[in-house]
């Protein structure tokens, strides 16, 4: 929802999500390659799908929007930082390897 509250059991909340505390690499990997490990706190939600069609700029813009709206205000990331972060992804799990 526009206030970050999520959508029932379909979409977890962003406004109070632990995703805001993850590293840039972890967030970028989850956005691009999904998250199929079924974290306990979100066990009732569907797994995060892959978005391999998103460019580094798209992912950078998305992370910057989330941070500005609900997270680390003033913290910005660049497409170059996303490209570097994605180079450390495990494409099978959507997790950063570093």
N, C-alpha and C positions, 0 to 999 in steps of 0.2 A: 504494500500500500504506500501511498505518497508520504506517510509519516514514518515509514520504516518498520511498521508493526507486522509485516508479513501477511500471509493469506491463509488463515486456518492451518490445516495440516499439509497444505500444498507447498507453501513457500515459507521458509523460516524467517524470523525477523532480522532486519539489518540494524535497526536502531539500538538493539541491545545484544547483538551477536558477538560471539567470541572471535569472529573473523576479523574484527577491527584490531585485535591484538596480535594477529599473525604477521609474520615477516612478509615483505614485498614478494619474495620468491614463492612463498606458500600461497598467497592470494592469487598471484598471476597464474600459477600452475593449476589451481582449482578452477579458475575462470576458463582457462583455455582447454584443459584436459579433463575437467569434471572431478568429482569426488565420490568414489564408490566404496569407501571404507566403512561407511555407515557409523559415523561418530555417535557415541551413546546419547549425547544431549539432543541430537537431531534424528534419532532412530525412527521416529514416527513420520518423518518427511521423506519424500522421494529423493534419491541420490541426485547430486548436482550433475546435470548433463554436460557434455562437451560443447565447446564453442570454438572449434578449430578454425572457423571462418573469420574470427576476429583478428584484426591486425594488431601489431604492437601499439599503434596509436589509439585504436579502439579500446584496448585493455587499459592503457594509461589514462584515457579520458574517463573510463568507468571507475577506476580506482580513485582518481582525483575527485570525482563527483561524490562517491561514497564517503571518502574522508572529509570532504568539505561539509557534507550534510550531516553525518552521524559520527564521524571519527576524529581523526587527527587534523583539526583545522590548521591550515597554513602549511601542511605537509603535502608537497607536490612531487609527482614522479614523472619521468620522461619516457618516451618510447624507447630510447636507448637503454634505460634502466630495465624496462620490461624485457627487451630482447636478451639482455644479460641474464636476468632472472629465469627466463624460460629455457635458457640453455642448460640449466641445472634441474630440469623437471624429469621425473619418472613418468613417461607418457602412459604407462599402464595403470597408475594409481592416481595421477593428478597431484602428486606431492613433490615438493622440492627435495632434492637429494642432499642439499647442503643446509 
